[in-house]
Amino acid sequence: MGVEQRLIDGEFVDLKGATIAASSIRDLLIADRLDPRGIRLRDARVEGALDLADIHSKRPLVLLDCRTDSPVLLDRANLSSVDLSGLVAPAVSAAWLRLDHYLLMQDVRLDGGTAEWAVDLAEAQIGSHLSLRGAHLTGIEYALHAPKLRTGSQVFLTDLRASGTVRLDGARIGGNLRGEGAHIHSATNAAFLGVDMQVDDNLFLSRGFHARTDSTGLAAVRIRGSRLGGQLVLRGGKATGAIALDLKHTRAGMEILFATDVAEGLVDLDGLTYVGVPRDATLPEWLDLLAHRTRRYASQPYLHLAAAHQAAGNERDVRRVRVAQQKDLLRRGTLTRWGRLWHRVTGATVGYGYRPAIALLWLAATLTAAIVLVVAVAGPSGLTRATTGPCSTVEQIGLALNAATPLVKPDTQQRCQIITTTGLGQFVVITTWLLQALAWAFATLFVAGFTGLVRKTT
């Protein structure tokens, strides 16, 4: 029985390196008498261009460990499923492909040839899952070109080796997107590009994942505007570039697992939202990332982090985040000259309104300075008493507190007075006035900070 008849009968045929014409595969695939199991072929050398574009056949196509010198064309084809695992070819073009079930391209070796991409799945619709596990893809611009790809289930990029961008802009993934162990490098573009991507479950860029770009303007991992139904997992991954991660306006439906050493470069986290407190990084590490490794100041990452700790009941950490935000605003934010001055004052005195107890310390220091001024500088010789005898130390302290304490007067009888006929006495009086003004200011700042009047959410 000939090879073609065996294929029509649905047998799994191993050609052991023998040649088969590409036109024969096309003719068999559209033959009315083809077995429902479809074409199943292993280790064949396909001669000629395998052009299956625009074919409509509700049969599977299985070409395992096959080789061809021409790109495989599946543009606009409509099939049951396709398995090209182990294929060695220049490229696979499958834009607008329609599959009822899965597309398997595991361990393929595609060098791209003269095409800009090694695999083109632009606007393809795959009913179940897509697997590029262990594939080696080389493209002039794109290793995988799959904008607006649709899958009903998971996408596996596990252990992928890609030279060129993996592009999934606008893709809709019906399950997990798994990139564990993948290595992707792009010289001119983002390495992993998934702007406005939707993943129904989790995005795994972890366990040895490494995306690297030589571009200075685009991130190694750029998934801004993406929506994830589950977790964003970067545990054990790496993103390397002048800009390492662009997660702007990305929304994760669950927590993020994100150690700060994942990013070897700057990050953009403005608009990133998630559930719970970020895992795999301590709060100081996360605050250092926001303050020193983001591209510019943005309030939203701080506010969202504070809200996450607020929901977890970590009030102390909430204050730490708020203070760190205000310090970053002062350092990199847009403030007027007076706004910057006020920011410095409130930061030094009440911790931007989140640590009002600092103002009490300043108030205590002011009162201490007043006591030292009266007791040590003016001394008994610089004071006069209504009755005979020198002023006692207790009376001197009472005089100092009377002069500097706002509202409350510990010594209402004023038994001692500063002698103002001498230059020293005049200096002491004027200085106590200044200390009283400072005491008023620190008391006011404490009240304002305690009641939240000086807190900012800019």
N, C-alpha and C positions, 0 to 999 in steps of 0.2 A: 504494500500500500504506500502511495506517495506521501510526501510531507504535507502537501496542501490538503489532501483528503483527511489525513490524521488531524490536522488543525480544524477542519470543518466539523469533524466528529467530536471535537471538544477535548482531544487528548492533550496532555502536557508534553510537548515535544522538546527534547534537548538536542540541539544541532551540534554540540561540541565544537563550536568555532566555525562551522560550515556557513556558506553564504546563502542568503535568501534575498530575492528582489523586493525592494520597498513597494513596488507596484502590486506585488502579489499579496502583501499584507493588507493593503488598502482594498483590493478587490475581495479578499476573503471577509473583511470586516463588514462589508455591505451586502454580502451574499445572503439571499433569503434562506438558504439551507444551513446557515451557520448554527452550530449547537448553542443553546442558551448559556453555556459556560464560556462562550466567546473564544478569542484567540489566546492561547497559552504557549509561550515560546521561551526557551532558555538558551543562553550562550550562542547567539546567532550573530553573524556579521551581516548587517543590512546594507545592501548595495543600492546606491542611488538615494535620492532625497525622499524621506518618509513623510509624505504630505498627506495628512489626515484632516486638513482644514475643511470645515463645513460638513463633515460626515455626521449623519444622524443614525445611530445604531444603538439600540438598547441592549448591548452586549459588553461584557468586560474585555479589556485589552491588557494582556500581561506580557511584557517583554523584559525578562529578567537577565541581567548580566550580558546585555547585547551591546554591540558596537556599531557606530556609523560615522562616516566622515562628514555628514551634512546635518544641519539642524533638524530636529524633529518638530513638525508643524502640527499643532492641534487647535489652531485658532478657530473659534466659533463651533468647534465640534461638540456633539451631544452624545455622551456615552453613559453606560452604567457605572463603570469604574475604570481606573487606569493604574497599572503598577509598572513603573519603569525602573525599579530598584536595580542598582548596579550598572546602569546605563553609562556608556562612555561616548560622548558626542560633543560637538561644539556648543550647542544650546538647545533649549526646549522653548518653543513659542506657543503659548496656550492662552492668549488673550481671549476673553469672553467664552472660555470653555464652560460647558455645563455638564456636571457629573451628578448622577443620582446618589452615589455613595462616596468613595474615598479616592484620593490621589496619593500614591506612594512613590516617592523618589529618593528612597534611602540609599546612601552610599553611592550616589551618582557622581561622575566626574565630568564636569562641563567647563571647558576652557573659554567659552564665550566667542571664540573666533573673532569675526569683525563686528559682531553685534554689540550694542551698548550694554546688554544684559546677558546673563547666562540662562536665567529662567524668567519668562514673562508670563505672569498670571493676572494681568490687569483686568479688573472687573470679572474675573472668573467666579463661578458659583459652584461650590462643592458641597454636596448634601451632607457628608459626614466629615471626616478628618483629613488633614493634609500632613504628610510626614516628609521632612527633608533631613531626617536623622543621619548624621555622619556624612552628609554630602560635602563635596568640594566644588565650590562655584567661583569662577573668575569672570568678571565682566569689566569692560572698559569704564563704565559708569556705575552700573548696578549689578550686584550678584543675583539678587532676587528683586524683580520689579513687579510688585503686586498691589498697586493702589486700588482701593475699593473692592478688594477680595472679599468674598462671602463664604464662610464655612458654617456648617451646622454643628460642628463639634470642635475638637482640639486642633491646634497647629503645633507640630513638633519641629523645632529647629535645634534639637539637642545635638551637641558635638559637631555642629556645622562649622566648616572652614570656608570663609567667604572673603574674597578680595573684591571690594566694591560694596556699595550700599545695599543693605537689606531694607527695602522700601515697602511699608505697609500703610501709607497714608490713607485714611478713610476706610480702612479694612473693618469688617465686622466679623469677629471671631466668636463662634457659638459655645466655646468652652474655655479651657486654659490655653494660654500661649506660653509654650515651654522653650526656653533658650538656654538651659543648663549646659555649661561646657562649650558653648559656641564661641568661636573667635572670628571677629569681623573687623576688617580694616578698610578704610576709605581714605584716599589721598586728597580728595577735593570736596567731599560732602560729609554729611552725618553718616556714621557707620550704621547705627540702627535708627531708622526714621519711621516714626509712626504717628504723625500729626493727626489729630481728630480720629484716632483709632478707638474702636469699642471692643472690649474683651469681656464677655459675659461672666467669666470666673476670674482666675488669678493670672497675673503676669509674672513669670519666673525668669529673671535675668541673673542667675545665681550659680553657685557651685562651679566656679571656673569660667563663667561667662566673661568675655573680655571684648569690649568694643573700643576701637581706637581710630581717631581721625587726625589727619595732618592739617585740616582746615582750622584757621584762626577765628572764623566767624560763625561756625555751626558746631553744635554739640556732638560729642561722640554718640550719646543716646539722646534723641530728641523726640519726645512723645507728648509735646504740649497739646493741651486740649483733649487728651484722651480720657475715656471713661472706663473704669474697671469695676466689675461687679464684686470682685473679691480683693485679695491682697496684692500689693506691689512688693515683690520679694527680690531684693538685691543682695541678699546674704551670700558672701563669698564671691561676688562678682567684681568687675573692674570696668570703669569707664575712663578713658585716657584721652586728653586733648586740652587745648587752651581753654575750651569750654567742655566740661566733662558731661554734665547732665542738664538737660532742659526739660523740666517737669512743670512748666508754667501752665496754670489752669487745668492740671490733671486732677481727676477725681477718683479716689479709691473707695470702694464700698466697704472695705474692712481696713485693718491696720497695715502699716508699712514696716517692712523689715529692712533696715537701712543703716548699716554702719558707715560712719562718715568717711572712712578710708576707702570706700568704694569709689569715690570721685577723686581722680587724679587730675585736678583742674578746677575751674570755677563751676558753680552751679546756679541755676535759676529756679527758685522754688516759689515765686510769687503766684498765688492762686492755687497752690497744691492743697487739696483737702483730703482728709482720711479720718478713720474712726479710731478713737483711743489714743494713747500716748505712743510715739514712735518707739519701735523696738530695735535692739542691737546697738544703740548709742546712748550714752549717758546724757543727762541734761546739759552739763558743761560742754560736752563735745558738740551737741546739737547747737547750742548758743554760739560756740566758736565758729561753727560752719556758717551760721546765718550772718555773723558779724564780719567775718574775714574772708569767706570764700564764695559769697554770693556776688553777682555782677554789679549790683547796686542796692541801695537801701529800699526796702519795701516793708510796710507795716503788717501786711496780711500773714506772712509766715509766723511772725511773733504772736499775733492775735489768735491765730488758730492753735498754735502750740499752747498758749496760755489757757484757751478754752478747753483744750484736751486735759490739761492738768487740773483745771477747775472742776471738770466733770468727774475726774478721778479722786477729788477731795484733797489734792496736794496744794494747799493754800500757800505754803512757803515757796514752793516751786513757781506758783503763779506770780508771786512778787518778784522772784529772780528773773523770770522771763520779761516782766514789764519793765524792770529797771534796765535789763540788757537792751530792750528795744529803745528806750529813751537815750541810752548811751550811743547806740548806733545812729539814731536820728541826729544827735548832736554832732557826731563825727562825719556822717555822709549825707544827711538829709538836707532839705532845702529850708533854711530858716533865715529870717531877717537878722540884722545885727542885734536889735533889742531882744528878739526872740531867742537868739543864741545866748545872750547875756542872762536872760531870765532862766533859761534852761540850765545854765551852769550854776546859778544861785540855788535853784530848787534841787538840783542834783546834789550839791554839796550840803545842803541843809536838811532836806526831808526825803532824799532819795527819790526825787521826782514825784513825791506824794505817796509813795508806796512804803516808805520807811520814816514815818513822822517822829519816831523816837530819836532820830538823829538830831532833830531840832531841840529836843530836851537836853541832849548832851551839850549842844552849843550854848543853850541858856544857862546850864550849870557852869560851863566854863566862863561865861560872862560874869555871873555872880561871884565866882571865885576870883576873877580878875579885880572886881570891885572891892572885895575883901582885902586882897593883897595891896591894892592901891591905898586904901584907908589905913590899914594896920601897919603895913611896912613902909609906905612912902610918907604919908602924913604923920602917922605915929601919934603918941600922946602929946608931943610938943606942938603939933599942928592942929590940935583940937581944943575947943573950949567947952566948959561944962556949966550948966545953969547953977549948980551948987558948987561948993568948994571941993577941991581934990581933983586929981587927974581922972580921965576917962578910963574905965577898965577895958580889958580885951573884949569882953562880951558886949559892952556898950559900943566899942568901935565896930565890931561885926554888925551889930544892929544898925548902926549909922550907914554902913556900906550897903546892907540889904535894903534899907529904906530908900537909899539914893538910886539903886539899880533895879529893884523888883517892881514890875508893873502891877498896878492895882493893889496887891497885898502889901501892907506895911507892918513888918514884924514889930517895930518899935514906934508906937504911936505917940509916946510922950516926948520924943526927940530930946533926950537929956544931954546929948553931945552935939556940937556943931563944929564945922570946919572953919578955921580962922582964915578969912578971905582977904585980910589986909596984907598978906605976904604973897610973893610970887608963887611960892610952892603951893599955898592954899588955893590960889586962883587956878593953878594948873590941875590940882586934884578935883576941884569943882567942875571945871570944864570937861575933864575926862570922865567923871561920873555921869555927866549929861550924855556923853557919847555912849557910854556903857548902858545907860538906861534906854537909849534909842535902839541899841542892838538887842537888848533884852525884850523890848516890845516887839521887835521884828521877829525874833526867834519864837516868841510865844504865839505870835500871829501865824507864823508858818506852821507851827505844830498843829494849831487848831485847823488851819486850812488843809494841811496834809491829812489829818485825822478824819476830816469830813469829806475828803476827796475833791476838794475844790481846785487843787493844782494838778490833778492827774490828767494826762493827755493820752489819747489813743491815735495820734497822728501816724 
